[in-house]
Amino acid sequence: MRRWFSYTLVALSSLVALGCGEGSSDGGPRGGTGGGGTGGGLSCETLVEPPAGCDDACPLGSDSECEIGTHCLNGACFAQCTATEGCGENHSCNSRGRCVPDIATGGTGGTGNAGGNACQSVSISPTRSIPNVMFLVDQSGSMDASFGGGLDRWQAAHGAITQIVSELDSVVRFGLTTYQSNGGGITPDECPIFDTQVDFAMDNLGAINMSYPANFPGGLDTPTGDAIDVLVSNIQSSPPPAEGPTIIVLATDGEPDSCEVPNPNPTAGARDEAVSASSASHNAGIDVFVLWVGTLSDDDTQDHLKEVANVGIGLGQSTGVPAPGGEEPSNPAAGAPFWVGSNPTSLENAFRAIIGDNISCDIQMDKRFDDTAKACQEGDVQLGGEALSCPTDWQVKEGADDIIELVGDACDRFRAEALTFSASFPCGAIIVE
């Protein structure tokens, strides 16, 4: 499954390439830096409250050997400053105990050894992807069947969707479309019928929640292929911002039929139409993910869903494995997972997994790394004000020299909420043009 997502970070701090390493104001190897003139800087011995681990050994010369609040200098963990002492005017103490120039001052960030303007402070603008997620929900009469727990399938889908939107609408543009028909093309009724259409937007919980309960299931038919085709056309005519991928999350509980042939028997033609529509959507740049609402035991229906799911992300029709209970298949490479939500928890988890997989943990920078090892060892990268470690929490993306990739728990946190992101790197780690 492709993993995307890259939107401009709202309320993000700037990335900064800092001046070169420490020098000594008195000619010694462990003194404070020149700091470009006003950085100041103390030492483990002169700080009133030195950070933990100050003066510990770092024989490999890497900041990662030292406690947060210190950095490696001449084989020992060192700190020029803390949050409350050590830095002069227009400078601040970073998470590795270095005095760095404030962005607003335009400080030069020169080093004590080199002096002057050897390294300029550089502002780097980060961007992240904001996915556009359209829920396409089956509104046919079968959605009023019992789901368990005192809910019908419609209510269960409503509850799961609004829960996911409430969690993620600060980092995802959500929209909602419900579909049905009454007799398809045989009657003058529009087909498909979209009773609910909520356009993509950030912070869209109110609009989705207001529109959703008013439209209860009652349609006679489930024209899935037609609904995908019309929805894709509508999205193309009024496209959302292209900062991230656009996807459709199909939630249905029934075999498809079509506007041309409502309630077909056999269903092969309608199935083919749904598969064709899902494939066409992918070819138009809009991937389709499939979620079955309720229990599923019919093998033929399951095989059909595999086909819709596979072609919806550009895979062949013959591969794919089901993901019952909202869990990833054991071998996703075998094909696209389709999802089965048979209880409220698995239904909610299925929505969360589909959307989470489409939120990228890549952070695009407007400048390139020159020395990735130096960036990893000495970079000051923070998420939500907390320092991240390289490569445990972040790394330079393999095959790219201008992308920071968050990993592990840091990626999970980044996907879950709109956290501030900031990073600074020493001279030589970033190419300054």
Beta strands, then each sheet from edge to edge (+ up, - down):
strand 1: 15-17
strand 2: 71-73
strand 3: 76-78
strand 4: 91-93
strand 5: 99-101
strand 6: 122-124
strand 7: 132-138
strand 8: 146-148
strand 9: 151-152
strand 10: 173-180
strand 11: 193-201
strand 12: 246-252
strand 13: 286-293
strand 14: 321-324
strand 15: 337-341
strand 16: 362-364
strand 17: 380-383
strand 18: 386-388
strand 19: 394-396
strand 20: 403-406
strand 21: 421-425
sheet 1: 6+ 1- 21- 17+ 18-
sheet 2: 2+ 3-
sheet 3: 4+ 5-
sheet 4: 11+ 10- 7- 12- 13- 15- 14-
sheet 5: 8+ 9-
sheet 6: 16+ 20- 19+
end
